[in-house]
Amino acid sequence: MNAPFPTSNAELSLTNVSVSFPIYQSGSRSLKKSLLFHGSGGRIATDANHQIVVEALRDVSLQLRAGDRVALIGYNGAGKTTLLRVMAGIYEPVSGTIRTRGRISPMFDIGLGIDSEISGYDNIRLRGMILGLSVDEIERLMPEIVEFTELGDYLDIPVRTYSSGMMTRLTFAVATCFAPEILLMDEWIMAGDATFLSKAKQRVETFVSKASILVLASHSVETCRQFCNQGIWMDQGKIKSAGPIDEILDAYAAEVKVLG
């Protein structure tokens, strides 16, 4: 992407951040279920109280500033999603500090906050507030959101009557209607039926280009190379390597090939 990065004083830094999930039932089957629930393949350990925990992140430090486009890569369970959720304030670290400057926009579940019993218009307002937009901002953006959804009069009726494709159009339009400062994405947002696909793809690319900082967890090498200038290789909850995106992706690919 050749577009210039937005000028901003956005900043995101982590210093020696660790995250652990307690395991209250330590039987092998219960342990497996707990690991799947947390989406973590981190190291199993015990804390100071001899409680079994999964160390999902271990002493992670990084500093991101405006213009940084960072791809998080690594095997499943390496800590990528946990790291994103810590950055978003969803998970609280057991140690370390997190400092941010600028509004954080986590794009993990674009359908979060949808109420099936209220209209499309009211859901646009509800979802907008969840994303941190003011009432005035939502109303200013409303015409553009409505136009993009192509849902017309359906926006006047409860969304429980919508098909899955209509719901995707609604949530996608709201999720990508503003200029984010710190954009956190788990995998890549893509939406809808075949006729909507190219329109959605273009909108995502425009949305991402407006972000001051992007942190993207993705298994797509092509996406990482296209949209990111830096890479962080996560392994067992730690940063194994960090640097220019091509360098990190090539090193990761070489290891995968050897192990495969």
DAHU-V853216 format. One record per pair of residues at least 24 apart in sequence whose ideal C-beta (glycine too) atoms are under 10 Angstrom apart, sorted by the first residue. I is the first residue (numbers start at 0). J is the second residue. Records with the same first field share a line. If there is no record, write none. Layout:
I = J / J
This chain:
0 = 68 / 204 / 207 / 208 / 225 / 226 / 227 / 228
1 = 208
2 = 204 / 205 / 207 / 208 / 209
3 = 66 / 208
4 = 65 / 66 / 67 / 68 / 208 / 209 / 210 / 211 / 212 / 213 / 228
5 = 65 / 66 / 178 / 179 / 180 / 208 / 209 / 210 / 211 / 212
6 = 65 / 66 / 211
7 = 64 / 65 / 66 / 100 / 101 / 178 / 180 / 181 / 210 / 211 / 212
8 = 64 / 65 / 100 / 101 / 180 / 211
9 = 63 / 64 / 65 / 66 / 67 / 99 / 100 / 101 / 102 / 103 / 179 / 180 / 181 / 182 / 210 / 211 / 212
10 = 62 / 63 / 64 / 65 / 67 / 98 / 99 / 100 / 101 / 180 / 181 / 211 / 212
11 = 61 / 62 / 63 / 64 / 67 / 69 / 86 / 97 / 98 / 99 / 100 / 101 / 103 / 180 / 181 / 183 / 211 / 212 / 214
12 = 60 / 61 / 62 / 63 / 64 / 96 / 97 / 98 / 99 / 100
13 = 56 / 58 / 59 / 60 / 61 / 62 / 63 / 82 / 85 / 86 / 92 / 95 / 96 / 97 / 98 / 99 / 238
14 = 58 / 59 / 60 / 61 / 62 / 92 / 94 / 95 / 96 / 97 / 98
15 = 57 / 58 / 59 / 60 / 92 / 94 / 95 / 96
16 = 56 / 57 / 58 / 59 / 60 / 61 / 82 / 85 / 86 / 90 / 92 / 93 / 94 / 95 / 96 / 97
17 = 54 / 55 / 56 / 57 / 58 / 59 / 85 / 92 / 93 / 94 / 95 / 236 / 237
18 = 52 / 53 / 54 / 55 / 56 / 57 / 59 / 78 / 81 / 82 / 84 / 85 / 90 / 91 / 92 / 93 / 94 / 95 / 236
19 = 44 / 45 / 46 / 50 / 51 / 52 / 53 / 54 / 55 / 56 / 57 / 92 / 93 / 94 / 236
20 = 51 / 52 / 53 / 54 / 55 / 81 / 90 / 93
21 = 46 / 48 / 50 / 51 / 52 / 53 / 93
22 = 50 / 51 / 52 / 53
23 = 50 / 51
24 = 51
25 = 50 / 51
34 = 76
35 = 76
37 = 76 / 80 / 81 / 90
38 = 75 / 76 / 78 / 79 / 80 / 81 / 84 / 185
39 = 75 / 76 / 77 / 78 / 80 / 81 / 236
40 = 73 / 74 / 75 / 76 / 77 / 78 / 81 / 235 / 236
41 = 76 / 77 / 78 / 81 / 235 / 236 / 237
42 = 235 / 236 / 237
46 = 93
52 = 93
53 = 81 / 236
54 = 78 / 93 / 235 / 236 / 237
55 = 80 / 81 / 82 / 84 / 85 / 90 / 92 / 93 / 235 / 236
56 = 81 / 82 / 84 / 85 / 90 / 92 / 93 / 94 / 95 / 233 / 235 / 236 / 237 / 238
57 = 94 / 95 / 235 / 236 / 237 / 238
58 = 94 / 95 / 236 / 237 / 238
59 = 85 / 92 / 95 / 97 / 231 / 233 / 236 / 237 / 238
60 = 95 / 96 / 238 / 241
61 = 86 / 214 / 229 / 231 / 238 / 241
62 = 98
63 = 99 / 181 / 211 / 212 / 213 / 214 / 229 / 231
64 = 100 / 211 / 212
65 = 100 / 101 / 180 / 181 / 210 / 211 / 212
66 = 211 / 212 / 213 / 228 / 229
67 = 181 / 210 / 211 / 212 / 213 / 214 / 227 / 228 / 229
68 = 182 / 207 / 208 / 210 / 212 / 213 / 214 / 215 / 223 / 225 / 226 / 227 / 228 / 229 / 230 / 244
69 = 212 / 213 / 214 / 215 / 216 / 223 / 227 / 228 / 229 / 230 / 231 / 241 / 244 / 247
70 = 213 / 214 / 215 / 216 / 217 / 219 / 220 / 222 / 223 / 224 / 225 / 226 / 227 / 228 / 229 / 230 / 231 / 232 / 244 / 247 / 248
71 = 183 / 184 / 185 / 214 / 215 / 216 / 217 / 223 / 227 / 230 / 231 / 232 / 233 / 238
72 = 215 / 216 / 217 / 218 / 219 / 220 / 223 / 227 / 230 / 231 / 232 / 233 / 234 / 239 / 240 / 244 / 247 / 248 / 250 / 251 / 252
73 = 216 / 218 / 231 / 232 / 233 / 234 / 235 / 236 / 237 / 238 / 239 / 240 / 251
74 = 218 / 232 / 233 / 234 / 235 / 251 / 254 / 255 / 258
75 = 218
76 = 233 / 234 / 235 / 236
77 = 216 / 232 / 233 / 234 / 235 / 236 / 237 / 239
78 = 216 / 231 / 233 / 234 / 235 / 236 / 237 / 238
79 = 185 / 186 / 214 / 215 / 216 / 217 / 218 / 231 / 232 / 233
80 = 107 / 185 / 186 / 216 / 233
81 = 216 / 233 / 236
82 = 183 / 214 / 216 / 231 / 233 / 236 / 238
83 = 107 / 183 / 184 / 185 / 214 / 215 / 216
84 = 183 / 185
85 = 183
86 = 181 / 183 / 212 / 214
87 = 181 / 183 / 185 / 214
89 = 183
99 = 180 / 181 / 212
100 = 180 / 181 / 211 / 212
101 = 179 / 180 / 181 / 210 / 211 / 212
102 = 130 / 131 / 132 / 177 / 178 / 179 / 180 / 181 / 182 / 211
103 = 131 / 179 / 180 / 181 / 182 / 183 / 212 / 214
104 = 130 / 131 / 174 / 175 / 177 / 178 / 179 / 180 / 181 / 182 / 183 / 184 / 206 / 210
105 = 130 / 179 / 181 / 182 / 183 / 184 / 185 / 214
106 = 130 / 174 / 175 / 179 / 182 / 183 / 184 / 185 / 186 / 187 / 188 / 203 / 206 / 207 / 215
107 = 183 / 184 / 185 / 186 / 188 / 216
108 = 170 / 174 / 185
109 = 167 / 169 / 170 / 171 / 172 / 173 / 174 / 175 / 188 / 190
110 = 166 / 167 / 169 / 170 / 171 / 173 / 174
111 = 170 / 174
112 = 170 / 173
113 = 158 / 159 / 161 / 166 / 169 / 170 / 173
114 = 157 / 158 / 159
115 = 157 / 158 / 159 / 160 / 161 / 166
116 = 157 / 158 / 159
117 = 156 / 157 / 158 / 159
118 = 153 / 154 / 155 / 156 / 157 / 158 / 160
119 = 144 / 145 / 148 / 150 / 151 / 152 / 153 / 154 / 155 / 156 / 157 / 158 / 160 / 161 / 165 / 166 / 168 / 169 / 172 / 173
120 = 144 / 145 / 150 / 154 / 155 / 156 / 169
121 = 154 / 155 / 157 / 158
122 = 154 / 157 / 158 / 161 / 166 / 169 / 170 / 173
123 = 148 / 154 / 169 / 170 / 172 / 173 / 176
124 = 173
125 = 173
126 = 169 / 170 / 172 / 173 / 174 / 176
127 = 173 / 174 / 176 / 177
129 = 173 / 174
130 = 173 / 174 / 176 / 177 / 179
131 = 177 / 179
132 = 173 / 176 / 177
136 = 176 / 177
137 = 173 / 176 / 177
139 = 176
140 = 172 / 173 / 176 / 177
141 = 173 / 176
143 = 172 / 176
144 = 169 / 171 / 172 / 173 / 174 / 175 / 176 / 177
145 = 169 / 172
146 = 172
147 = 171 / 172 / 173 / 175 / 176 / 195 / 198 / 199 / 202
148 = 172 / 173 / 195
149 = 194 / 195 / 198
162 = 192
163 = 191 / 192
164 = 190 / 191 / 192 / 194 / 195
165 = 191 / 192
166 = 190 / 191
167 = 191 / 192 / 195 / 199
168 = 192 / 195 / 198 / 199
171 = 195 / 198 / 199 / 202 / 203
172 = 199 / 202
174 = 202 / 203 / 206
175 = 199 / 202 / 203 / 205 / 206 / 207 / 209
176 = 202 / 206
177 = 206 / 209
178 = 205 / 206 / 208 / 209 / 210 / 211
179 = 206 / 207 / 209 / 210 / 211 / 212 / 213
180 = 209 / 210 / 211 / 212
181 = 210 / 211 / 212 / 213 / 214
182 = 206 / 207 / 209 / 210 / 211 / 212 / 213 / 214 / 215
183 = 210 / 212 / 213 / 214 / 215 / 216
184 = 210 / 213 / 214 / 215 / 216 / 217 / 222 / 226
185 = 214 / 215 / 216 / 217
186 = 215 / 216 / 217 / 218 / 219 / 222
187 = 215 / 216 / 217 / 218 / 219 / 222 / 223 / 226
220 = 244 / 248 / 249 / 251 / 252
223 = 247 / 248 / 251
224 = 248
